[in-house]
């Protein structure tokens, strides 16, 4: 039995982390049996100090990309096996765009925009005892800000970060077109990765940001996100 370690569901989104959503969506799409262990304390157990990670027949695999690669190789490429080499190359490029670029616009929207920071602060740190709640939230936010700047996207203005994200969203919208999934009528790991980030932008009503508004302007991305949610996450509706 595959064991998935993540943060846990929030509303009809299975996790606040796009990467945790990506892995759980992949597992649900394949139909592989798995059980979920949800808790922020899982960060302490992770070999890379990040979530998600899985345990599979005694083997621990961390990082969503390595997890999916491990499962694809072990189970005879059950989700991506129908793709051509050209489609696999396209999927790889778009997934990297999602994971290494678009993802950071979500982090910026949640942690850096002041009106969302108020929500994040209460959500993650509201139960901290005094005096920890006086300094821990700002310390964590400072580390997030440092990480965004280190990535590079944090060196831009808020408006420029939104513009960068809109370019990525248009690329995803153009790639999807009017298809059910990105490569036709069968899902792939690209669909799982896309749902991972789009679910945070389109389905959540906890946060507001220009980049989330931009995502909702793409009718096909909204329809895609709702289809995945309804088909694979009906239990969270």
Secondary structure, 3 states (H helix, E strand, C coil): CEEEEECCCECCECCCCHHHHHHHHHHHHHCCCEEEEECCCHHHHCCCCCCCEEEECCEEEECHHHHHHHHHHHCCCCCCCCCCHHHHHHHHHHHHHHHHHHHHHHHHHHHHCHHHHHHHHHHHHCCCCCCHHHHHHHHHHHHHHHHHHHHCHHHCCHHHHHHHHHHHHHHHHHHHCCCCECCECCCCHHHHHHHHHHHHHHHCCCCCCHHHHHHHCCHHHHHHHHHHHHHHCHHHC
